Amino acid sequence: MERAIVAIRQAREAGLTPQTQFGLIGSPTIQSELKRLGYKELPSVSTIQRILATHGLTHPLGVSDETAAYPWPLAREPNAIHATDIITRYLRGGQAIQNIHTIDHYSHAVYLSQQLTKTSDTICQFLRESWAKLGLPFFHQTDNEGIFSGGYTHPRVVGKVVRLCLFCGVEPIFIPEYEAKRNYQVETFHSLWARGFWLRWVFSGLEEVQTQVPHFTKWYHTDYCPPTLNGKTPQQMRQTFQPFRLTTRLDKLIPVERLPITTGRIHVIRKVDVQGTVTFFNEEWSLHKKWIGEYVWAVIDTAQQQIDFWHLPESDTEWIHLKTRAFHLEEPVQKLLPEFYRNCKRCRERLPG
């Protein structure tokens, strides 16, 4: 089987016959060719991709999001995972409104805010309000925009938003760069919000937007049934759920001045580039060229000051530990306050480490 996979790839790359001169050369195409040749037990596209990588036959033409298994984090209960994103829209006259949206992966409940600026301070304040309303999640997923990650200047940066998450016992998850579809829950909500709210009104200013948003939010939670909730509303999905909220008492424990780095875990999902490396927090990390085109999950442990790199070949297989590297921090790491400690084994199911 392995020889057949290699032979098919080499023949299609050489393009010496009319049948191989044109068309695709990726793993799905090779899988289809194996089926045409009469092979009964077909390998998965991710298995084919690994075999190609082993033989040095992977390169940008053969690497795509569709040929690599993506390690989707799964929410098995409310507040397991929240996702936050910002969508910028403009009023007549050109004034920009920064619409900050958080969605709970499991129940699809949301918290919305509208601001004139987007800074790390704005996001931190938004998250505190969101956690007071929806409750604290175990994981908080975002893209890699500087206000979430901490900026693009210093290596091993631990920005304000990450520090706030860690201080409150929340583990940040950063999706791969330039792959907004990995944040599809909140991206899907953006589309609904645009159709059902933003495009149906002509707003005169920020205050009018902020006045009308609660009406949309109420409709969304009590009347709208997201397609994946089997006829239930977000409110019904949370009917018996008792969230761990950021109460006024807990909020007062958050330092007014610079937040410390707290013990906890930071998660980063990346696709290995053609050099066999991944980049995050303004630093490049070398893995191996055999993993080109595959997704890896990096877990940064601030207490141990180390990174563990993991790979999930397929959704129903076990995680493979690739390597451990030091992640030295330039400042002391504070222990998590007992008031913020929570434990949820179900939230960690199918995650590495």
N, C-alpha and C positions, 0 to 999 in steps of 0.2 A: 504493500500500500504506500509506504513512504517513498519507494523508488518511483512509483507511478505519479505521485504528487510532484516530485522534483522534475520528472521527465515532461509532464504536461506544462509546468511553468516554464521550463527552459525552451520548449518548443514554441510556446506562445510568445515569449520574449524575442526569440530569434526571428519569428515571422517569415519562415522560408517557404511556406506553402500558402495557397490562396485561402485555406481555412484558418490560418493563424496570422495572416498579415494584418487583419483588422480585428476589432472587438476588445473585450476586457481580458485582464490577466489575473484578477484578484482571486481570493479564496472561494467566494461563492461560485465563480465561473469554473474553477477547478473541481469543486464539489459536484457541479452539474455534469462536467465531463466524465468524472468517475462513474456517475450514475448511468450515463450513456454507454460507457464501456462495459457495464454489467456488474459492477461491484455492488454487493448486497448491503453490507454494513458500512455506511458512509460516515467518515469522520466529520466532526463539526467544523465550521469555518474557523473558529479560534484554534482548533487543533491543527488544521492545515496551515494557518498563519504561523504557529510555533515551529512546525516542521520547516517551512520556508525560511524562517529566521535562523534556525539551526544550520541550514545549508547556505546562509549568506545570500538568500534570494529575495530579501525584503528591501524595499526602497520606497521613496515617496509615491511612485505610481501604484504600488501594491498595498499601501497603508491607507486605510480609511476608517471612519468611525464605525462602519458597518461590519468590518472584519475582525474587530477586537471586542471581547466580552467586557461590558461596562459594569463595574461593581455598584449597582444601585443601592443606596441605603434605604431600607424599608421601615416604614412606621407601622407598628403593630398596636398602637393605642394613641389617644390624644396627647399632644405635647411631647411626643417622642422626637419629632423633627419639625422645626419651623424654618421657613425659607423667607428671606427678605431681599427685595430688589427695589430699584428706583426707576420710575418712568417719568421722563420730562415732557411736559406739554406746555403750549404757549397760548396766552390770551391774545385777543385782538389788540394790536399795538405792540406786541412782541414780548410782553413780560413772561418770563419763564416760571412755571410752577413745578416744583419737585414733589412728585407724588410717591411717597414711601409706603410700600405694601409688604405686610408679613402675612403668610398663610401657614396654617397648621396642616402638614401633609395628610394626617389621618382624617380629621373631621372637616377640613377645608374652611374652618373658621378663619376670619381675617381681622387684622387691625390696620387702619389706614391713617395716614397723616399727610398734610400738605404744607410745604415750606417754600420760602423764596430762595433758600440756599441749601446746598448739601455739603456738609462737613462731617468729620468724625464726631464732633461734639453734637451735631444735629442728630446723627444716627444713634449715638449713645443715649441721648434723651428720649428719642423715639422708642428704643428698645426697652428702656425702663418703663415707659408708659404702656407699651405692648405687654410686657410681662406682668404689670399690675392688672391689666384687663384680661388677657388670655391665660396667664400663668407662665411660669418658667419652663422652657423646653429642656430636653436633655442634650439635643444637638441643634445648632443654628447654622443653616446652610446659606452661603452667598456666592457671588462670583468674585473675581479678583480685583475689582475696582479699588483704587488706593485708599478710599475712605473706609473700606472694610478691612483690607489687608495691612494697612499701615504706611503705604506709600512706596515709592520706587527708588529711594536714595540709598538707604543703609542696608547692608546685608544682615540677615537674621532679625529683621525688624519685628517687633511685637507691638502692634499699634493699639490705639485706645479701645477700639471695638473688641479686639481679641482679648485685651486685658479685662474689659468689663465682663465679657462672657466667662472667662476663667474665674474671676472674682466671685461670680454668682453661681459657679458650679455648672456652667453650660459649656459644651465642647463645640468649638467652631468647626465647620466643614467647608472647605473651598473646592468648588467644582473645577474641572479643567479649564484652562484659558481659552477664550474665544469659542466656547461651546455652550451658548445660552440655553440650548435645548436640554441640558442636564439639570436646569432649574425649571423644568417644564410646568410644575405645579403653579408657581407664581407667574410664569410667562402666560399660561392659559388664563389665569385670573386677570392679568393685564388686559387681555383681549376682551373678556367679558365686561370688565370695568369700562373700557373705551366705548364699546357698543352700547351698553346699557346706561352709561352715565355721562362720560365726557362729551361724546358726539351728539347727545340729545339736548344739550343745554348750550347757551351762549353766555359765558360768565363775564361779569364786569370786573372782577378782582378776586384776590385771594380770599377775602372774607366771605364772599358769596359761595365760593367753592367749599370752604370749610363749613358753611351753614347747610349746604345741600348733601354733603357726604354722609352724615348720619342717617338720612332717609334712605339712601342707596344701601348702606350697610345693614340697616334693619331689614329691608326687602331681601337682601342676599342671604342673611342668616335665617330668616323665618319663612320665606316663600320659595326661594330658589333651591332646586334639587340638582346639584352637580351630577353629571352623567355617571361618575364612578361610585356614587353613594347609594345606588339601588333604590332610588325613590325617596331618600331621606334628605332633609335639610341639614346644614351644618349645625344648627341649634339642636336638632334631634340627635345628632351623632354625639353631642356632648351633654345630653340630658342628665345622665347619672354620674358624670365625671366631676371629680373634685380636684381642681387644679391647685398646684402649689404656687401661689401668687407672690409677687414682689410687693409685700405689704409696706405700709409707711414705716413700720419698725425696721424691716429688712433694708429698705431703701436708705435709711439713715446710716446704715453700716458702711455704705459705699463711700470711700474717701472723696472729699471735695477737691483736694489737690490731685497730684499725679497718682494714677492707679498703679499698684505694684503688679508684678507678674506673680500669678498664683499657681500652685500645683494643679495640674490637670493635663488634658490631652488636646492637641490641635490636629485636625485631620486635613490632608491635602491630597486630592485626586489629580493625577497627571497622566498624560500620554507620553510614552518614551519616544524621543525624537530620533532622527536618523544617525545621530552621534552616540546613541545609547545613553542619553542623559535626560534629566528632568530639571526644571527650574521653578523655584518658588522662594518667596521672601528674599528676593534679589540675590539668590545664590544658586549656582549650578551644582547638581549632584549626579555623579557618574554611576550608572548601573552596569549594563552590559548590552552589547549590540544584539544579543539573542532576544532581547525584549523589545526591540524596535517595533513600534506600532501597537504595542500592548499598553493597557492602562495599569498603573500601579497606585497603591494607596499608601501614603506616608503617614505615620503616626508619630507626632512629636510629643514626648513625655517631658514636661517642664521640670518635674521633680528629679527624674533621672538624667535630664539634659542629654537626651539621645533621640535619634530618629530610627524607627524600624520601617523598612520598605516591604510591602506585601503585594502579592499578585493573586487574583482569583481567576483561574482558567475558564471556568464556566459557573453559572449560578448555582448548580447542584454539586459542585466540587468543594474541596477544602482549600483554605488559603495556603499559599506557598510563601514562606518567609525568605526574602531575597538577601537582605543584609541589614546590619545595624551600623549607624554612624553617630558620632558625638555631635551634640548641638549645644555648645557652650554659650551660656548667657552672661552678659556683662554686669548683671546686678543680682542681688539676692532674690530668691524665690520664696514667697510667703505661703504658708500652709492655708488650705481652704478652711474658712470659718465653719464651725460645726453647724451654725444656723442655716448654711447653704448646702449641707451635705444631703444627697439623695442617692438612692441605689435602685436601679431598674435593670434586672437581667434581661428582660424581654427587649428592652431598647438596644441592647448590645448583641442580640442574636444575629448571626451572619456578618458581624463586623470583625475586622482583624484584631489580633492582639488579645 
